């Protein structure tokens, strides 16, 4: 006996696995900086939860409590694709905010340099929302994402808008004409902590996406600056 499946059968969308639970929280990390064409440089990333993204407070006197640095790289990865080995950071007890996002601020330092310079930034909207029996529920955007990088550092005005918005994507769309999009991207992983099974999928780069210049094949241990604290 065979059973005929419905014509409109669809896979379960695991984005809506369970609404966000602040007590359990989420975890995220930086996987790689991809598509880099600059030689002899090293990248670091400062990830800030927004709100409040206190890293950008002009009058801040203490280290920001809502920012996380990612600076440990796989020295055998290529100049074109800097892979990070910091892993993921677990975030708990953060109240839900409809427009919550993570700002990934990418800095670069030249081989032999003494300080980081602004390179680019990306914004990752934390939640997707869904109406469920009249209630608007928030779900963590879980998965591996390749985010576009915009040149420089986010402006104070952009950070201020991201702190109060209910739609981070809308803020970026409205600011697009003032932002310069880079060819380089940042690959990040985010996962709702309610999912007990970790992602089984490794970092995957589409075929042909890597730069073919010889300099792109250089291991990072050949260009990593010495004497700079991670």
N, C-alpha and C positions, 0 to 999 in steps of 0.2 A: 504494500500500500504506500503510495506517495502522497505527500502533502504539497499543494501548490502555494507558493509564497505570494503575498500581496504584491501588486504591481508597483506600488509606491514605497516599498521597503527601503529604509535608509539606515545608515550606520548611526550608532549613538554618538552624539557630539559630547565628548568628555569635557568641553569647556564648561558645561553646565552640570558638572559632577555634583557639586554641593555649594550652597551659598557661602560667601566668605565668613569665616569665624575668627575674630580677632584673637581669641584665646589660643588658637592653634597657629594662626598666622600663615606665613609663606616663606619661601627661601628663593634666593636668586644669586646669580654669579655672572661674571664676564668670561666668555669662552675664548674670544679672539678679536683682534683687530685685523680686518681682511681687506685686501686690495691696496695695500700701501705701496707707493711707488718711490718713496724717499729712501735714500740709502743712509747707512751709518746713523740711525736714530733708534731710540727705545721709547716705548709708550707706557704710560701709567694711566689709570682711570680712577676718578673719584665719583662714586655713585651716591646720590643724595635723594632721600625720600622727600617728596613734595606733596602737600605741606609737611614740614616747614622749610626744608632746604636751607637750614641755618648756615651752611657753608658760605652762602652768598650774602650774609648780613654784613654790611659795611662796618658796623660798630661792634662786631663780634670780638670778644676778648678770650673766650675759652674755645677749646677744640669742639667742632660740631658733633653733637651726639646723634645726629640722624644721617651721617655720611660714612661711607665705607670705602677704603682704598683698595685697589687691585693693582699690584705691582710685580707679582711673581710670574715670570714667564718661562715657558719651555725653551731652554736654550738650543734645542735641536729643531725648533720650528723655523720657518723661513722669514726673511725680511718682509716678504709680501703678506704673510699671514702670521702675526704674532699670536701664539696660543698662550693663554694664561693657566696657571696651575693653582690659583688661590682657592678654588672650590667655591662652595656656596655659603652664603651667610643666612642664618635663620632670623626672621623678624617676627616678633610676637607682641600682642597687646597694643597694636596700633589701631585706633578706632577707624571705622570705615568712613571714607570721604569719596563722594561720587567721582570727582575728578582727580583722585590720587594718581601720581605718576612717579617715575624714577628718572632723574636727570643723570645721564652718563656723561661726565665731563672728561674728555680725553686730553692728556698732556703729553708732550714729547720732549725728549732730551737728546742732544747730539752726543755721539761717542766722544768722550773727553770733556763734555760739558759739565757745568756746575749747578745748573738749575733747570727746572722744567719750563716749557713755553706752552701757551695755549695752542691747541690744534683744532679740535672740533667737539661737538656735543650732539647727543641724541636724547630724545624724550620717549619713554616707554609708558603708555597708559596702563595702569594696574588692573583695571576692571572692565569687564563687559557686563551689561545690565539686561535683565529679562523680567518682563511682567509675569508674575505667577499668582493667579487668583486675585488680581487687583493689587498685589504688592510688588513693588519694584525691588528686585534682588540683585546683588552685586556678586560677580564671579571672577576669581583671579584668572587673568590671561596666562594660562600655563602652556609651556612648550619652549622650543628653541627658536629665537627670532633674529633675523638680520635687520638691523635698524640703520636708516640713513644717517650720516653725520653731516652737520652743518658747520661751516667754518667758524673758528674762534670760540669764544666763551659766551654763554647765554647772557643777554643784557639784563640789567636790573628790572627793566620794564617787563621783559618776557617772564622772568622768574616771578614777579609780582602777579602777573596774570595767571600763571600756572598754580600759584598758591590758592587762588580763589575760584578758579574755574570748575565747572562740572563736566567739562569736555576738553581734555588736553589736546586731542586731535584737532578740534576746532581752533584752538589757540595757535597751533602750528600752521594750519591752513591760512589763517588771517595774517600771520607774520611771514608767510612764504616769500613774498616779494622783496622782503628786506634781508632774507637769509641766502647764503651761497651754499649750494649743495656740493659736497665733496664726492669723489669717486670711491673713497675709502668708506667701509661700513664697519659697524661693531656688531658682533654676534653675542647674544646674551641668552641665558636660560632662566626661566622663572617657573616656579611650581607651587601650587597650593599644598600646604603641609598636610592637608587631610588625605592626600593621595599617598598611601603607604609605599607603593611600588615606585621606585625611581625610574626615570626615563631609561629605556634600554638602548636608545639610539645614540650613537657617537656623533661628534661634530662632523657634519658632512658638507663639503664644498662642491657646488655643481661642476661637472666636467668642463674644462676649458676656461674656468673662471680665474684660475691662477695666472699671474703675469708670467710671460715666457722669457723675459730678459734674464741673462745669466746672473745679474746681481740679485734677483729675487730668490735664488737658490742658496744664498749664503746663510749658514746657521747663525743665530743671533749671538752665540758666544764669541763670534768674531768681531762684533760691533758693539757689544754691551759696554756702556761706560763703567769705568772702574772707580771705586771710592765713593760711590753715591749710595746712600742708605736707601733700601727698598721702600 
